[in-house]
Amino acid sequence: MFDTVRDDLRATLDEIRAAGLHKPERVIGTPQSATVEVTEGGRPGEVLNFCANNYLGLADHPEVIAAAHEALDRWGYGMASVRFICGTQEVHKELEARLSAFLGQEDTILYSSCFDANGGVFETLLGAEDAVISDALNHASIIDGIRLSKARRFRYANRDLADLETQLKEATAGGARRKLIVTDGVFSMDGYVAPLAEICDLADRYDAMVMVDDSHAVGFVGPTGRGTPELHGVMDRVDIITGTLGKALGGASGGYVAARAEIVALLRQRSRPYLFSNTLAPVIAAASLKVLDLLESADDLRVRLAENTALFRSRMTEAGFDILPGDHAIAPVMIGDASEAGRMAELLLERGVYVIGFSYPVVPQGKARIRVQLSAAHSTEDVNRAVDAFIAARAELAG
């Protein structure tokens, strides 16, 4: 049987390559950092890394690594169990309490990833008599999580408040028992920030709950790094916050839902990714506590990230590149053609700058781009080198 399937799969893979949509996996032989060494899949040697979610540069921070070593000695390598059997240690409860306090929520529940966190919310909270109203550009994990529920589904155009209100009216007219508005805090392909204050206003008007996936904001967005709810002054008005420990908060893995106490309590009883997945490794929980210590004791990393972001966006704009507007550390360089975006990424790697071209189906057809991600670990020299490499690569592409 598989001989026939193999031929079909190979044909599909050939089509992906022919369309310029193939996504190679480059191998690095060093820790995640502002500079990495590529060992396979591209120009060998040390390159500047401008495509990681390592926004605060904490993935190889010495204090985080030391906390991880100490946790291995104290708590062991893994739990080999789910939480309700024998998979809960003191370090897990401590991290949940710290995240709740940091995010201004009543309680927090840990997951093995934010993908699992988003996958476990909707089915637990919403039934066939309920409605979920989702931004059109929400992360794939939100889309998949919604599909697992039986709730009626409404979609509004990205950050379009008029369309959101239209969908809320329709859900209300349809007799929805519960209504849940869900949005990314920061949209990962564009760097755009959701208008949370206005979303919360509409939620109040139509008696809806609000859920925000703040994976690309927690740790560095907002006056003290508490994310987009803090940025917009609505920390007390958002009912559910999901996020990851795998980006700014250390860059390892793991996710969470921080929410009203009753919501978290029900998730502990019925959320399938929580009930049927191993506990977050204790070493990650302990290292994440150290990350929160660092964030709450100083703001130097957030300041440096903001400066690097402003420098890159300013220089690239002056050089005539099409950068989507904003001030987020995600700075998409719009190319348009998928093959051209891939070729530019290759030319940049040859010049010592590691970035990735994004094309369909990750972004819409004709909207291919190179998503540059700044980090507090980058120096001013690193940022200037990256801009210079973009200018040189563009010149080579132009012939």
Secondary structure as UniProt FT lines:
FT   HELIX           2..18
FT   TURN            19..20
FT   STRAND          27..28
FT   STRAND          35..40
FT   STRAND          45..49
FT   TURN            55..56
FT   TURN            59..60
FT   HELIX           62..75
FT   HELIX           83..86
FT   HELIX           90..103
FT   STRAND          107..111
FT   HELIX           114..125
FT   TURN            128..129
FT   STRAND          131..135
FT   TURN            136..137
FT   HELIX           140..148
FT   STRAND          152..156
FT   TURN            158..159
FT   HELIX           161..173
FT   TURN            174..175
FT   STRAND          179..184
FT   TURN            188..190
FT   HELIX           196..205
FT   TURN            206..207
FT   STRAND          209..213
FT   TURN            215..220
FT   TURN            223..224
FT   HELIX           228..231
FT   TURN            232..233
FT   TURN            235..237
FT   STRAND          240..244
FT   STRAND          255..259
FT   HELIX           261..270
FT   HELIX           272..275
FT   HELIX           282..297
FT   HELIX           300..318
FT   TURN            319..320
FT   STRAND          330..336
FT   HELIX           338..350
FT   TURN            351..352
FT   STRAND          353..354
FT   STRAND          357..358
FT   TURN            360..362
FT   TURN            365..366
FT   STRAND          368..373
FT   TURN            376..377
FT   HELIX           380..398
//
